[in-house]
Structures are given as C-alpha cells and as structure tokens.
Amino acid sequence: MRCGIIMFMKKKNLKILQFNAVFQEEDDGGFSVWVPNLPGCCSQGDNFEEAFKNIREAIDLYLEEVPAEEKEESEDRAKQFLIPVRISSYA
C-alpha cells in the first residue's frame, strides 16, 4: 500500500506542457517537424504518425537537458498558437 501512496504523491506534481510543432511534408516522402519555441528541437518520420511520435520524444529529451530557468521561459512562450491565413492573389 505504501507504494501506491508514493505513486499518488509523485502524480500530484505532474505538470502538462504544450508546445506548437510545425510539420512539413517532404518531397521525397515523410515529414520533418520542429518546435519553434525550443531551438534545435526537431525530428522527422516516414509518415505523420511516426513524425508525431518522434517529436514527442525529442521534446521530452530536450526538456530533460534544459535548466529550470529556461523551462519557465519556454512555458511562457507556449501561450502562442498558430492560425492558418489564406490570401487570394492574382499571379
């Protein structure tokens, strides 16, 4: 039972972070993906699902290496969001 209490206490400190990831379909197949708020955090995959899985792992590894002060700055920047903007033009 004591193990269950320890697990509960650890979960209590769980923090959920959210970052925008930019996916780009590559001409030769697959996807490249990067996180603008985490400089140098990027990955790729042969399909969207693999690229998504890989960038989640890359973010996790990135955050393990970042000092606490930089994590707080990243969290502030995570309040950004992306909106597609379409513009019609005559070429």
RAMO-V512460 format. One record per residue. N is the residue number from 1. RES is the residue in one small letter. SS is DSSP state (H for helix, E for strand, L for the rest). Layout:
{{N RES SS} {N RES SS}}
This chain:
{{1 m L} {2 r H} {3 c H} {4 g H} {5 i H} {6 i H} {7 m H} {8 f H} {9 m H} {10 k H} {11 k H} {12 k H} {13 n L} {14 l L} {15 k L} {16 i L} {17 l L} {18 q L} {19 f L} {20 n L} {21 a L} {22 v E} {23 f E} {24 q E} {25 e E} {26 e L} {27 d L} {28 d L} {29 g L} {30 g L} {31 f E} {32 s E} {33 v E} {34 w E} {35 v L} {36 p L} {37 n L} {38 l L} {39 p L} {40 g L} {41 c L} {42 c E} {43 s E} {44 q E} {45 g E} {46 d L} {47 n L} {48 f H} {49 e H} {50 e H} {51 a H} {52 f H} {53 k H} {54 n H} {55 i H} {56 r H} {57 e H} {58 a H} {59 i H} {60 d H} {61 l H} {62 y H} {63 l H} {64 e H} {65 e H} {66 v L} {67 p L} {68 a H} {69 e H} {70 e H} {71 k H} {72 e H} {73 e H} {74 s H} {75 e H} {76 d H} {77 r H} {78 a L} {79 k L} {80 q L} {81 f L} {82 l L} {83 i L} {84 p L} {85 v L} {86 r L} {87 i L} {88 s L} {89 s L} {90 y L} {91 a L}}
